[in-house]
């Protein structure tokens, strides 16, 4: 079947397999690794299936060649072509429709994050600017204020986008976990982040469609290096950045009456 592919498609599959192998070496399941490669490489469903088949053949040959004779019969994870295609080309539409409910970070002060600032910005822009020459200094101050407000609004938007991306990466890494694995992740998150972790797990529940335990089992936990923990840590960091930038924007919004009366 591979001989029916064009040379560029063959090269794309080979490069994709190399990337998938690198992902699996970090602990990612082959299904998740191939789905990530398919998205990053822009594979269509047929090429995605071919990549899965080639990955499985490559891994089988490697295992038979490098394993000791007494362990060659042991099972190892394969990529499921149908499941990967389902994930990339069917579930992707559902993921795209999922709105990351940042307001669920209630314990972090993220509720109703943008509404007050949007209203303040609209009010500020609607404020009348005097044209009399003696108010030129005030005019420049107002222009400077609007520039700061615009830049800070962009900073908040960037933090929100980074947070959403980290949450999406976490959901992708956890999609193929069984209930026992999910419970382990939930306990680590609760032990490390406490109430903030509980808010984050609620978001993951919405994305996964599965219930996660919200009980602490220890006072602190060291995050493992394998997925999904790096993306979880990134999400929590981005959430903190989001709160910080939001607070700066709120402070600017409170200054609006000094410039627009």
Backbone bond lengths (Angstrom), bond angles and torsions (degrees), N, CA, C in turn:
res aa  C-N    CA-C-N  psi(-1)  N-CA   C-N-CA  omega(-1)  CA-C   N-CA-C  phi
1 X - - - 1.459 - - 1.524 112.33 -
2 X 1.350 115.39 -32.92 1.459 117.99 -178.29 1.522 111.52 -63.33
3 X 1.381 117.65 -29.89 1.458 119.24 -175.99 1.526 112.31 -69.21
4 X 1.335 119.18 -11.12 1.447 122.21 177.64 1.523 111.98 -85.03
5 X 1.305 116.96 -7.53 1.452 120.93 179.74 1.521 110.40 -83.71
6 X 1.324 115.33 152.80 1.458 119.56 174.96 1.524 109.23 -73.94
7 X 1.336 117.89 159.97 1.467 120.30 178.81 1.526 112.86 -56.06
8 X 1.334 116.83 -39.61 1.471 119.35 -179.53 1.521 110.81 -67.22
9 X 1.341 116.90 -36.53 1.467 119.84 177.79 1.522 111.12 -67.72
10 X 1.328 116.33 -39.47 1.455 119.96 177.20 1.521 110.81 -61.80
11 X 1.341 116.32 -44.13 1.472 120.00 178.81 1.523 110.35 -62.60
12 X 1.345 116.10 -39.94 1.465 119.60 179.40 1.519 111.71 -63.07
13 X 1.349 116.49 -40.24 1.460 120.25 179.23 1.526 110.80 -67.22
14 X 1.330 116.44 -43.09 1.464 120.36 179.72 1.523 111.07 -61.55
15 X 1.332 115.99 -45.31 1.474 119.84 177.80 1.527 110.67 -63.66
16 X 1.354 115.76 -37.98 1.459 119.62 179.17 1.521 111.61 -64.76
17 X 1.338 116.51 -40.33 1.466 120.50 178.76 1.522 110.27 -62.87
18 X 1.317 116.49 -41.92 1.467 120.02 179.31 1.522 110.72 -61.28
19 X 1.337 116.25 -41.54 1.465 119.42 178.32 1.529 110.70 -67.33
20 X 1.328 116.47 -40.47 1.476 120.27 -179.52 1.524 110.54 -63.44
21 X 1.322 116.53 -40.40 1.465 120.22 177.79 1.525 109.95 -61.26
22 X 1.332 115.77 -42.49 1.471 119.35 179.16 1.519 110.65 -62.63
23 X 1.342 117.66 -39.71 1.458 120.93 179.22 1.531 111.34 -65.68
24 X 1.332 116.43 -42.39 1.469 118.89 -178.34 1.525 111.35 -66.32
25 X 1.315 117.33 -27.05 1.460 119.88 178.99 1.516 112.28 -70.25
26 X 1.343 116.96 -15.19 1.463 120.75 175.40 1.525 111.18 -88.94
27 X 1.348 117.26 -1.07 1.455 121.05 -179.30 1.515 114.26 106.49
28 X 1.334 117.68 -0.80 1.465 120.67 -179.19 1.529 110.39 -74.39
29 X 1.316 117.45 139.40 1.463 122.29 177.36 1.536 108.89 -65.31
30 X 1.341 118.52 144.92 1.466 120.34 179.69 1.519 113.99 -53.99
31 X 1.347 117.73 -37.90 1.461 119.61 178.15 1.523 111.29 -59.97
32 X 1.333 115.77 -46.88 1.462 120.09 -179.88 1.521 110.45 -66.39
33 X 1.342 117.45 -38.75 1.462 121.49 -179.61 1.527 110.97 -64.08
34 X 1.341 116.95 -46.18 1.470 120.31 179.72 1.521 111.28 -68.10
35 X 1.329 117.82 -35.38 1.467 120.22 177.27 1.524 110.39 -64.69
36 X 1.319 116.59 -41.00 1.466 120.97 179.10 1.526 110.19 -64.97
37 X 1.328 116.60 -42.67 1.469 121.11 178.76 1.526 110.44 -63.59
38 X 1.327 117.24 -42.68 1.466 120.95 -179.21 1.522 111.17 -61.06
39 X 1.335 116.13 -40.90 1.467 119.73 178.64 1.528 110.84 -67.47
40 X 1.314 115.93 -46.81 1.460 120.25 -177.15 1.528 112.15 -65.59
41 X 1.340 116.67 -33.36 1.464 121.13 -175.82 1.518 113.23 -93.49
42 X 1.327 117.19 -8.68 1.459 120.36 -179.90 1.518 113.37 71.29
43 X 1.337 117.08 31.19 1.462 120.82 179.76 1.526 110.50 -66.45
44 X 1.346 116.49 146.54 1.458 120.36 169.76 1.529 108.51 -86.82
45 X 1.345 119.46 173.44 1.473 120.14 -176.60 1.529 113.84 -56.97
46 X 1.341 117.32 -41.15 1.465 119.83 -177.75 1.521 111.39 -66.00
47 X 1.343 116.59 -45.30 1.466 120.51 179.36 1.525 110.01 -65.49
48 X 1.325 116.77 -35.38 1.464 120.27 177.87 1.528 110.68 -62.16
49 X 1.329 116.64 -43.66 1.468 119.64 177.74 1.518 110.84 -63.05
50 X 1.349 117.30 -42.23 1.461 120.65 179.34 1.529 110.37 -61.53
51 X 1.324 115.85 -40.85 1.471 119.94 -179.93 1.529 110.40 -63.17
52 X 1.332 116.76 -40.27 1.470 120.34 178.31 1.526 110.74 -63.55
53 X 1.320 115.57 -44.27 1.459 119.88 -179.73 1.531 110.93 -62.88
54 X 1.333 115.73 -43.14 1.466 119.55 -179.79 1.527 110.89 -67.02
55 X 1.337 116.51 -37.91 1.462 120.72 177.41 1.526 110.49 -61.53
56 X 1.331 116.82 -45.52 1.463 120.83 -178.95 1.525 111.54 -62.88
57 X 1.339 116.42 -41.85 1.462 119.75 178.26 1.522 110.73 -63.46
58 X 1.338 115.14 -44.40 1.457 119.82 -179.52 1.525 111.13 -61.70
59 X 1.332 116.53 -42.94 1.456 119.99 -178.22 1.525 110.94 -69.54
60 X 1.339 116.81 -38.02 1.460 119.97 179.06 1.522 110.99 -62.63
61 X 1.329 115.88 -45.21 1.463 120.19 178.77 1.522 110.77 -62.05
62 X 1.331 115.66 -42.01 1.462 119.52 -179.91 1.524 111.08 -62.75
63 X 1.350 116.20 -45.43 1.455 119.85 -178.18 1.530 111.85 -64.86
64 X 1.328 116.60 -41.35 1.461 119.99 -179.61 1.527 111.53 -69.18
65 X 1.325 115.94 -29.27 1.463 120.06 -177.47 1.516 112.06 -82.92
66 X 1.323 116.72 -36.43 1.463 120.19 -170.56 1.526 114.48 -103.96
67 X 1.328 118.23 -17.29 1.458 119.01 178.92 1.529 111.00 -78.85
68 X 1.304 114.45 153.28 1.453 119.70 174.09 1.527 109.02 -69.09
69 X 1.302 116.35 152.94 1.459 121.04 -174.93 1.522 113.29 -57.33
70 X 1.328 117.03 -33.16 1.462 119.14 -176.64 1.526 113.15 -81.37
71 X 1.341 118.63 -4.62 1.472 121.48 179.08 1.521 112.60 -117.70
72 X 1.333 117.06 1.72 1.462 119.20 -176.65 1.523 113.27 -67.45
73 X 1.317 116.67 -24.68 1.465 120.02 -179.01 1.523 112.75 -82.09
74 X 1.322 117.42 -7.18 1.464 120.30 -179.33 1.529 110.29 -71.18
75 X 1.323 115.18 146.84 1.457 120.60 -179.39 1.524 111.41 -73.94
76 X 1.328 116.24 151.53 1.455 121.61 172.54 1.532 107.69 -144.00
77 X 1.315 116.25 158.05 1.468 121.66 -173.78 1.527 111.66 -67.98
78 X 1.327 115.49 134.20 1.456 122.98 172.06 1.523 108.97 -113.46
79 X 1.324 115.65 163.36 1.460 120.66 172.62 1.521 108.86 -86.03
80 X 1.314 116.70 135.42 1.459 122.45 177.51 1.537 107.88 -97.42
81 X 1.344 118.55 104.56 1.471 120.54 -174.69 1.519 113.54 -54.64
82 X 1.335 117.34 -43.86 1.466 120.42 -178.11 1.526 111.47 -65.13
83 X 1.339 116.42 -40.35 1.455 119.85 179.84 1.525 111.26 -67.39
84 X 1.328 116.31 -38.97 1.468 120.05 179.47 1.523 110.51 -65.46
85 X 1.332 117.08 -44.43 1.467 120.50 178.26 1.527 110.48 -62.65
86 X 1.330 116.38 -40.77 1.464 120.94 177.02 1.523 110.64 -59.10
87 X 1.322 115.81 -43.59 1.458 121.10 -177.99 1.513 111.44 -65.88
88 X 1.337 116.48 -46.06 1.466 120.75 -173.18 1.525 112.08 -75.96
89 X 1.326 117.07 -42.77 1.462 119.44 -169.57 1.523 114.85 -107.55
90 X 1.318 118.43 -8.15 1.465 121.15 176.58 1.520 110.63 -114.82
91 X 1.346 115.47 -54.75 1.463 118.96 -179.41 1.513 112.17 -67.24
92 X 1.352 116.74 -22.55 1.464 119.63 -179.56 1.518 111.47 -60.35
93 X 1.349 115.72 -35.66 1.464 118.69 178.97 1.521 111.20 -65.92
94 X 1.343 116.02 -38.13 1.461 119.67 178.54 1.522 110.33 -68.01
95 X 1.347 116.32 -40.34 1.467 119.91 179.77 1.517 110.71 -64.67
96 X 1.361 115.56 -38.49 1.456 119.14 -179.74 1.514 111.44 -64.28
97 X 1.351 115.81 -31.33 1.459 119.46 -179.79 1.520 112.36 -79.88
98 X 1.331 117.22 -15.41 1.456 120.42 -177.34 1.519 110.10 -72.21
99 X 1.297 117.11 120.45 1.462 122.23 176.26 1.526 107.84 -90.24
100 X 1.311 116.74 118.58 1.452 120.01 179.67 1.529 108.30 -66.79
101 X 1.329 118.72 111.26 1.473 121.37 -174.29 1.523 111.49 -78.99
102 X 1.338 115.84 78.39 1.460 118.36 -177.35 1.517 111.57 -62.13
103 X 1.330 117.01 -20.12 1.462 118.80 178.37 1.519 111.42 -66.05
104 X 1.359 117.43 -16.52 1.454 120.31 178.70 1.523 112.24 -68.49
105 X 1.329 117.57 -12.17 1.459 120.58 176.31 1.531 108.33 -81.17
106 X 1.338 116.49 50.23 1.463 120.25 -173.59 1.519 112.10 -59.44
107 X 1.336 117.35 -36.45 1.459 119.72 -178.75 1.522 112.02 -72.07
108 X 1.331 116.65 -8.29 1.454 120.43 -179.69 1.526 111.19 -106.57
109 X 1.326 117.07 3.77 1.451 119.70 176.85 1.509 113.91 76.71
110 X 1.341 118.93 30.57 1.455 121.21 -178.03 1.530 112.88 -97.98
111 X 1.325 117.69 -2.15 1.446 118.49 -174.08 1.522 110.60 -64.41
112 X 1.331 114.17 141.39 1.464 122.54 179.71 1.523 110.16 48.30
113 X 1.303 114.84 54.13 1.461 120.23 -169.63 1.522 113.54 -65.43
114 X 1.328 117.81 -40.13 1.453 118.69 -169.62 1.525 114.59 -105.84
115 X 1.334 117.46 -23.12 1.459 119.68 -174.13 1.533 113.97 -54.88
116 X 1.344 119.58 -47.56 1.465 118.69 -178.72 1.518 112.87 -63.17
117 X 1.333 116.95 -34.90 1.457 120.30 -176.40 1.526 111.27 -75.53
118 X 1.330 116.58 -37.58 1.455 120.25 177.51 1.521 110.17 -62.53
119 X 1.336 114.67 -41.70 1.464 119.55 178.95 1.519 110.92 -65.28
120 X 1.339 115.51 -41.83 1.463 119.27 -179.93 1.519 110.99 -65.21
121 X 1.337 116.75 -39.24 1.459 120.93 -179.98 1.526 110.33 -64.40
122 X 1.350 116.22 -43.09 1.455 120.16 179.16 1.523 110.55 -63.03
123 X 1.336 115.45 -40.73 1.455 119.91 179.26 1.523 110.56 -65.55
124 X 1.339 115.73 -39.43 1.461 120.27 -178.87 1.521 111.10 -65.26
125 X 1.344 115.73 -44.50 1.453 119.17 -178.30 1.522 111.79 -67.72
126 X 1.332 116.43 -25.64 1.454 120.48 -179.24 1.522 112.04 -82.25
127 X 1.319 116.83 -11.31 1.450 120.44 -178.17 1.520 111.91 -65.47
128 X 1.295 116.29 137.42 1.460 119.76 -179.83 1.521 111.94 -72.31
129 X 1.327 117.39 135.22 1.465 122.52 179.09 1.522 108.36 -107.59
130 X 1.330 116.83 117.65 1.463 121.92 -178.59 1.522 109.39 -65.66
131 X 1.316 116.46 146.27 1.462 120.66 -179.19 1.522 112.73 -106.87
132 X 1.323 117.29 -3.81 1.460 120.13 179.42 1.516 109.58 -61.26
133 X 1.332 116.81 140.67 1.457 121.81 -173.77 1.524 112.83 -61.01
134 X 1.320 116.74 -30.27 1.471 117.96 -178.77 1.525 112.48 -70.94
135 X 1.343 116.93 -8.90 1.456 119.78 178.55 1.527 112.60 -107.37
136 X 1.330 116.49 17.06 1.467 119.36 179.63 1.536 111.62 -60.32
137 X 1.318 115.00 -37.61 1.457 117.44 179.26 1.521 111.28 -63.60
138 X 1.342 115.74 -39.69 1.455 119.32 177.60 1.529 110.90 -65.88
139 X 1.332 114.73 -36.54 1.458 118.93 179.78 1.532 110.45 -63.12
140 X 1.325 116.90 -44.59 1.463 120.91 179.24 1.530 110.70 -63.62
141 X 1.328 115.63 -38.78 1.459 119.19 178.72 1.527 110.65 -63.99
142 X 1.327 116.89 -39.88 1.464 120.24 178.53 1.525 111.18 -65.45
143 X 1.334 116.21 -41.38 1.464 119.93 178.93 1.532 110.77 -63.64
144 X 1.320 115.76 -40.18 1.465 120.01 178.48 1.536 109.96 -64.79
145 X 1.325 115.88 -39.97 1.463 120.43 179.20 1.527 110.71 -62.58
146 X 1.337 116.86 -47.24 1.462 120.58 -179.43 1.536 111.01 -62.56
147 X 1.345 116.73 -35.58 1.456 120.06 177.74 1.537 110.48 -65.21
148 X 1.337 116.30 -44.09 1.465 120.26 177.98 1.528 110.77 -62.94
149 X 1.345 115.37 -41.80 1.463 119.31 -179.08 1.520 110.56 -63.51
150 X 1.324 116.32 -41.09 1.455 120.30 -179.47 1.523 111.05 -65.60
151 X 1.339 117.14 -43.82 1.463 120.66 -179.95 1.531 111.34 -65.60
152 X 1.335 116.41 -37.93 1.463 118.86 179.80 1.518 111.43 -71.43
153 X 1.339 116.70 -34.95 1.459 120.01 175.00 1.522 110.51 -61.38
154 X 1.340 116.67 -40.53 1.466 120.87 177.77 1.521 110.63 -64.47
155 X 1.345 116.73 -39.52 1.470 120.44 179.58 1.524 110.93 -62.80
156 X 1.326 116.72 -41.36 1.468 120.42 178.00 1.523 110.18 -64.38
157 X 1.339 116.22 -42.36 1.460 119.98 178.98 1.518 112.58 -62.26
158 X 1.330 116.99 -38.73 1.462 121.02 178.39 1.525 111.39 -65.72
159 X 1.335 116.06 -40.97 1.468 119.96 177.98 1.522 110.78 -64.10
160 X 1.321 116.37 -40.66 1.460 120.71 179.30 1.527 110.29 -63.55
161 X 1.342 116.84 -42.57 1.465 120.76 179.44 1.531 110.95 -64.20
162 X 1.342 116.61 -41.15 1.471 120.33 178.91 1.522 110.72 -65.17
163 X 1.336 116.52 -38.39 1.461 120.97 177.75 1.527 110.51 -63.20
164 X 1.322 116.63 -45.68 1.462 120.68 -179.58 1.526 110.99 -62.70
165 X 1.347 116.74 -39.40 1.459 120.12 179.56 1.529 111.20 -65.07
166 X 1.336 116.60 -41.03 1.463 120.15 179.20 1.527 110.89 -65.40
167 X 1.334 116.62 -38.11 1.465 120.17 177.52 1.526 110.28 -65.67
168 X 1.344 116.66 -41.60 1.467 120.20 179.41 1.528 110.60 -63.71
169 X 1.345 117.53 -41.02 1.464 120.38 177.43 1.534 110.99 -62.35
170 X 1.326 115.68 -38.83 1.467 119.90 178.28 1.521 111.26 -64.39
171 X 1.333 116.03 -44.61 1.465 119.97 179.11 1.528 110.93 -61.66
172 X 1.331 116.89 -39.36 1.457 120.59 179.50 1.529 110.83 -63.44
173 X 1.324 115.99 -41.69 1.465 120.22 -178.24 1.523 112.19 -70.59
174 X 1.334 117.55 -26.06 1.462 121.18 -176.27 1.523 113.31 -97.08
175 X 1.316 117.49 -6.73 1.457 120.93 -171.85 1.526 112.95 -60.37
176 X 1.328 117.37 -33.14 1.462 120.14 -175.30 1.534 112.67 -100.34
177 X 1.313 117.69 8.96 1.458 120.25 -179.92 1.522 111.10 -77.30
178 X 1.327 115.92 145.44 1.460 119.27 173.36 1.524 109.30 -82.25
179 X 1.340 116.68 176.37 1.462 120.41 -174.27 1.520 112.79 -63.10
180 X 1.327 116.47 -36.04 1.469 119.62 178.94 1.524 110.93 -64.62
181 X 1.314 116.63 -43.20 1.470 120.82 178.68 1.521 110.90 -65.71
182 X 1.326 116.80 -39.57 1.460 120.69 178.55 1.530 110.88 -63.68
183 X 1.315 117.12 -40.82 1.465 120.83 179.08 1.526 110.66 -63.65
184 X 1.323 116.66 -38.95 1.464 120.21 178.65 1.525 110.62 -62.18
185 X 1.338 116.21 -45.17 1.464 120.17 178.29 1.521 110.35 -60.90
186 X 1.337 116.48 -44.60 1.464 120.65 -178.24 1.526 111.23 -61.54
187 X 1.324 118.15 -41.24 1.461 121.05 179.78 1.531 111.03 -65.46
188 X 1.329 116.84 -41.06 1.472 119.94 178.45 1.526 110.40 -62.51
189 X 1.341 116.69 -44.08 1.469 121.07 179.82 1.526 110.76 -63.31
190 X 1.323 117.50 -44.52 1.463 120.73 179.79 1.529 111.07 -64.62
191 X 1.323 116.75 -42.44 1.464 120.52 -178.29 1.521 111.63 -65.63
192 X 1.306 116.88 -34.94 1.466 119.96 -176.62 1.534 112.88 -86.01
193 X 1.335 116.82 -39.53 1.469 119.54 -170.60 1.535 114.34 -112.35
194 X 1.322 118.92 -8.62 1.456 120.33 176.79 1.520 113.57 61.22
195 X 1.340 116.82 -129.48 1.460 121.77 -177.26 1.524 112.33 -62.10
196 X 1.332 115.52 -37.27 1.464 118.80 176.57 1.526 110.04 -61.62
197 X 1.325 115.70 -40.46 1.461 120.12 177.85 1.512 112.08 -63.30
198 X 1.331 117.19 -37.85 1.461 120.92 178.49 1.524 110.85 -62.15
199 X 1.334 116.88 -41.60 1.463 120.83 177.68 1.526 110.57 -63.33
200 X 1.327 115.81 -40.50 1.456 120.29 179.88 1.532 110.76 -66.65
201 X 1.316 117.41 -41.31 1.464 120.75 179.58 1.526 111.48 -64.12
202 X 1.321 117.81 -32.02 1.462 121.09 176.75 1.534 110.15 -62.56
203 X 1.335 116.10 -38.01 1.459 120.08 177.65 1.525 110.19 -67.16
204 X 1.326 116.55 -41.44 1.461 120.33 178.33 1.532 110.61 -64.29
205 X 1.326 117.51 -38.01 1.460 120.76 177.48 1.527 110.64 -58.25
206 X 1.334 115.99 -42.79 1.463 120.03 -179.59 1.520 111.09 -64.09
207 X 1.343 116.36 -37.62 1.459 120.01 -178.68 1.513 113.61 -77.65
208 X 1.323 117.42 -33.79 1.462 121.57 -177.07 1.527 112.68 -89.89
209 X 1.333 116.41 -22.58 1.457 119.71 -175.34 1.513 112.34 71.22
210 X 1.331 116.79 24.95 1.464 121.59 -179.88 1.524 109.53 -132.55
211 X 1.318 116.07 148.18 1.464 120.91 -179.83 1.526 109.91 -84.15
212 X 1.322 115.93 136.25 1.462 121.55 -179.46 1.525 109.17 -117.48
213 X 1.337 118.21 142.06 1.469 120.81 179.41 1.526 110.61 -69.37
214 X 1.328 115.67 140.64 1.465 120.81 -177.73 1.523 111.66 -115.54
215 X 1.331 117.75 32.60 1.460 121.45 -179.60 1.530 110.41 -106.75
216 X 1.330 114.63 140.73 1.459 119.84 174.37 1.526 109.29 -81.32
217 X 1.323 116.68 141.80 1.464 121.27 176.43 1.520 111.55 -115.04
218 X 1.335 116.32 -6.17 1.465 121.47 178.04 1.524 107.56 -158.91
219 X 1.332 116.89 172.88 1.457 120.71 -177.84 1.515 112.98 -83.82
220 X 1.335 117.43 -20.13 1.460 119.85 -177.03 1.521 108.62 -159.86
221 X 1.322 116.15 153.23 1.464 120.54 178.41 1.518 109.40 -141.76
222 X 1.320 116.28 138.78 1.459 122.32 173.41 1.512 107.90 -87.44
223 X 1.333 117.31 128.69 1.451 120.19 -177.51 1.529 110.71 -73.80
224 X 1.332 117.77 129.02 1.467 120.14 173.14 1.533 110.21 -63.52
225 X 1.312 116.54 164.06 1.461 121.45 -177.76 1.522 113.08 -88.02
226 X 1.341 117.32 -13.20 1.459 120.44 -176.24 1.532 110.15 -85.60
227 X 1.354 117.17 157.91 1.470 120.11 176.51 1.520 110.79 -58.82
228 X 1.353 118.49 146.56 1.464 127.06 8.71 1.527 114.10 -96.97
229 X 1.337 116.99 12.53 1.465 120.12 -169.72 1.536 114.40 -64.65
230 X 1.346 120.37 -38.44 1.468 118.13 177.10 1.526 113.04 -59.87
231 X 1.341 116.96 -41.32 1.462 119.24 179.78 1.527 111.14 -71.27
232 X 1.345 117.88 -31.32 1.462 121.01 175.39 1.529 109.98 -64.12
233 X 1.328 116.31 -46.70 1.463 120.56 179.49 1.523 110.49 -61.75
234 X 1.341 116.41 -40.54 1.464 120.14 178.28 1.522 110.98 -63.99
235 X 1.327 116.42 -40.86 1.462 120.26 179.47 1.526 111.20 -62.27
236 X 1.325 117.15 -42.50 1.459 120.24 -179.76 1.527 111.09 -67.42
237 X 1.336 116.39 -37.32 1.470 119.70 176.50 1.526 110.70 -65.34
238 X 1.341 115.99 -43.43 1.460 119.58 179.84 1.529 110.90 -66.04
239 X 1.328 117.34 -33.54 1.462 120.51 176.88 1.527 110.28 -63.64
240 X 1.340 116.73 -41.41 1.467 120.50 177.42 1.524 110.61 -63.95
241 X 1.348 116.08 -42.52 1.467 119.94 177.20 1.519 110.64 -61.40
242 X 1.336 115.83 -39.19 1.456 121.16 -179.71 1.522 110.85 -61.97
243 X 1.330 116.12 -43.48 1.468 120.97 178.83 1.525 110.31 -62.87
244 X 1.340 116.20 -43.42 1.461 120.51 -177.93 1.528 111.56 -64.31
245 X 1.338 116.21 -46.36 1.467 119.69 -179.33 1.523 110.79 -69.00
246 X 1.337 117.14 -34.14 1.456 121.04 177.47 1.526 111.09 -64.17
247 X 1.328 115.99 -38.57 1.465 120.47 179.18 1.534 110.48 -64.74
248 X 1.333 116.88 -39.55 1.466 120.55 177.06 1.526 110.58 -62.87
249 X 1.332 115.75 -40.94 1.458 119.56 179.36 1.517 111.16 -66.71
250 X 1.319 116.42 -38.18 1.461 120.22 178.24 1.531 111.03 -64.06
251 X 1.319 115.24 -39.71 1.459 119.54 178.21 1.522 110.77 -62.70
252 X 1.341 116.29 -41.42 1.463 119.92 176.78 1.525 110.98 -63.66
253 X 1.331 116.49 -40.74 1.457 120.31 -179.74 1.526 111.02 -61.94
254 X 1.339 115.83 -35.76 1.471 119.51 179.62 1.520 112.11 -70.44
255 X 1.347 117.18 -19.22 1.458 120.84 179.38 1.527 112.53 -84.66
256 X 1.332 117.60 -9.04 1.458 121.01 -175.65 1.529 114.10 -54.03
257 X 1.368 119.93 -42.99 1.462 119.46 -178.97 1.534 113.20 -60.11
258 X 1.328 118.59 -22.37 1.470 120.61 178.74 1.528 111.48 -72.36
259 X 1.323 116.52 -22.05 1.466 120.20 -176.69 1.516 112.53 -107.39
260 X 1.343 117.67 -23.67 1.460 121.10 -176.42 1.522 108.74 -129.30
261 X 1.302 114.95 105.38 1.467 120.46 -178.96 1.520 110.03 -124.09
